[in-house]
C-alpha cells in the first residue's frame, strides 16, 4: 500500500491559505473534457489485463502467499466500472467539487491496486506482467497529479466565492443597520425640536 495524497487533498479543500493568483493551474476547466477522454482511453489496457488475470490459472500469489482469487479481480473490475461512472459524471458537471474529489480518490485507489498487483507480479517472477502494471501505474500517477491540481483549483474557487458572498452579506447588513438608524435619529431630532418649542409654565 502506497502513501495517499488524501490528507493533503482534504487540507487543501478545507483551508487554502495561499495566493491563488500565484498558483499555476495545471488543468484548466476548458481542458477537462480532453483530459477525461484521455483518462478513459488509458483505462482500456487495464480492462484487457484484468481479463487476463481473471481467465488464467491463478499462478500469482498475493501478499499472504495465497492464490490470487477470481473474486478479488472481479472486485477490482467493479471498482474500475465505478471509476468510469465518475469520469462520465464529472464530464457532465465539470464544476462539481464533490464529483472531482470522488474521482480523485477512486483514481488513487486504482493506483494502490496497480502498485500492489505489480509487486505481486514481480514477487512471482512475472517480469513482463509486472512491467505492464508498472507502466499503467505511472500513467495513473500522472493523471492523479493533474486531478489533484484540478480539485484544489475547484476548492480554491469555491472558497473565494464564499469569501466574496460573505463580504457582500456584511455590506448588506451594514446598509440595513444604517437605514434602520436613520428613522430613529430623525425621530429623536423631531422630539428635541418639539420639546424646545413647548411653552414653559
N, C-alpha and C positions, 0 to 999 in steps of 0.2 A: 504494500500500500504506500502510495506516494503522499507527500505533504500536500495539502489542499490550499488553494488560494481563498477559500471561503472566509476565514477571519478577516483578511484584507478587504475582500469584497464587501462584507457586511459593515466594516468600519467605514469604508468609503461611501456606502449608501446612507448610513445613518448620520454621518458628520463629515463634511468635506471642507476643512478649514484652509484651503489653498486657493491661489489666484486662478480663477477659471480661464482668464484670458491668456495666461502663460502656459496652460496645458495644451499639448498637441492632441488633436482629435484624430486618432489613427483610423477610425472607421466612421466617417460622417454618414448621416442618415441617408442622403441620396445614393450612397454606395451599398446600402444594406441589401437590396434585392439581388444585386450581382453577387455579393458575398454569400448570401444564403443559398443561391443557386450553386456556387462552387462548393459550399459546405455539403449540400445534399449529394452532389456528384461524388465528393470524396468518400461518402459512406458506402458507395456501391461495391468497392473491393472487399469491404468488411462483410457485406451480405454473402459474397462468394466464400470468404474464408470461414465464416461461421457455419455455412452449409457443409464445407469440407470437414470441419471438426465434428459436426453432428453426424455425418454419414460414415466416418472412418471407424476403425475398430477400437478406439479409445485407448490407444497405447500411451497417451500422455498421462502423467501422474500430477496431481495437484500438490499444493504446498504441504499437505499432510501425507504425501506418498500414497494417496488413494486415486483410483482411476477417475479421470475427468468425466463426470457424469453427463449423460444426454440432457437431463433436466436443467443442468447448470447452463449449458449452451442455449437451450430454449429460453431460459430466463434472460440471458443477455440479448437474444434476438427480440424479445418483447420490450426490453429497455430501449433497444435501437428503434423499434416502431414508435415508442412514446417520444423519443427524441425527434424523430421526423415530424410527428404531430406538432411538437413545439416549434419546429422550424416553420411549418406552414402557418401556424397561428401568429408568430412574430412577423412573418412576411405580410400578413393581412392587417396587422396593427403594430407598425414599427416603433411607435412611441410608448408601447406598453412596457413599463418598467418591470412589472411582475413577470410578464412573459419572457423578457430578456434575461432576468435573473434565473428563472426556471431553466431556460435553455442552457445558460452558462453552467449551472450546477449539474444538469444532465450530461453535458459535454465533459465536465471534469470527471464525473463518474465513469464515463466511457474511457477517458484517458487512464484512469486507475485500472479498469478492466484490461485494457490493452497492455499496460505495463505488467500486470500480474500474469497474463497469458504469455507474453514474450519471455518472462523469466521462467515460467513453467516449460516453455518450448526449449529454451537453452539448457535448462536442467535435465531435459530428456534427450539431449543431443540432437535436437531437431533444428539445426542451424538455419536452414532455408526458411522454415516457418517462423522461427524467432526473428529473422531479419524482416520478413514481411510485416509482422506485428509491430516491430520497432519502427519501421517506415511509416506505418499508419499512425503510430503514437506521435511521431514527430510532426506529421501533418495536423493531427488533432491538437497538439500543444500550440501550434502556430495559430490555428483557428481560435483556440481558447484565449490566447493573448489578445486577439482582436475583439472577441466577445467581451472580455473583461473591460477593455477600454470603452467599448460601446455602452456597457452597463453603467460604468462610472460617469460617463458623459450624460446619460439619461438622468441619473440620480442628481448630478450637479445642476442640470437644467431644472429638474423638479424643485430642488432646494432653492434655486434662485427665484423661481416663480413664486414659491411660498413666501420668500422674503419680500418680494415686490407687493404681493397681496397683503401681507402684514403691515407694510408701510402705508399702503392705500387705506387700509382699515383704520389705522391710527390717525391718519389725516382726516378721514371722515368723522371719526369720533371727536376730534378736536374741533372741527367746524360745527358739529351738533352741539357741543358744550358751549361754544361761543354764541351760537344762535339762541340757545336757551338762556344764557346770561343777559342778553340784550334787553328782553322784555322786563326782567327783574330790575335791571338798572334804570330803565325808563320809568317803571312804576315807583321806584324809590325816589327818583328826582321829582316826579309829579307830587308825591306825597310831601316832599320837603317844601315845594312851592306852595302847596295848599296850606300847610301849617304856618308858613311865613306870612301869608296873606290873611290869615284869620284875625279878626279884631280881638284885642286884648281887653279883658274885663278888668 
